[in-house]
């Protein structure tokens, strides 16, 4: 984890290099306290994909808890009938 003071944001090339090399967010402090987080687009997209995956897993677990499931055999039969497979 990298933490830098806000005054270092003046050197945008350095910040860009740090973001792209670390593949982790960089925490920016202002007056010694956390203020912002900066990261590369690649890192952002990877983290967003992970969040979406976790949300899908949680949604699936919620469906199981609520009884919103079906057995695989009947679901496959329905799909085969629907798409003439």
N, C-alpha and C positions, 0 to 999 in steps of 0.2 A: 504494500500500500504506500502510495506517495502522497505527501502533503506539502503544499507549497503556499507561500503568501500571495495575496492578490496582486501585489506589485509586480510579481514575476509574469503576470499575464501580458505585460507590455511586449515581451519577446515571444510573439505568436509562433514563429518558426520553431523555437525551442519547445514550446508547449505541444505543438503538433507532433514533433518528433517523439516527445515523451509519451504522448497518448498512443501513437502507432507502435512504439517499441514495447510498451508494457502490457498491452491488451487488458488493462485494468483501468477503472476510473481513477482520476487524479482529484484529490480533495483540495479545495482552495479555501484558505482561511483569510479572515478579515479581522484585524485587531485581535488575533489569537484565537478566534472562534470559527467553527465551520460555517462556510457561507455558500459554496457552490461545489458542483462536481462537474468535471470535464472528462470526456472520453472520445475515442475515435468512433466513427460511424460503424466500423466493423464490430467493435466491442458492444456498442449500443444494440445493434441488430442481433448479436448472439444472446445478449441478456434478454432482449425482448422475446426472442424465440423460446428461451428457457421459461420465461414467465407464462407465455401462451401454452406451453406444454404442461406446466404445473396446473394451470387453470383447467385444461382439458381433463387431466387426471382427477382433479377435485370434482369436476362436473360429473365424471363417470362414477366416482365413489358416492356422490350424492344421489345419483340415479339408482345405484344399487341399494342404498339405505332406504330410499323411497319406494322400492319395489318396481321401478320403471325399467325392468329388464325382461328379456325373453330368452328362451333356450336357443342355442345355435342352430339346431336341426330345423326347427319350424321357421326361423328367420331366413335360412338359406332356401328352404322350399318356397317361401313367399317371393324372395328375390328371383329365383329361377322362373317361377310362374309369371312374374311381372315382366321380365325381360326375355321370355321365351328361350331359356337356355336349356 
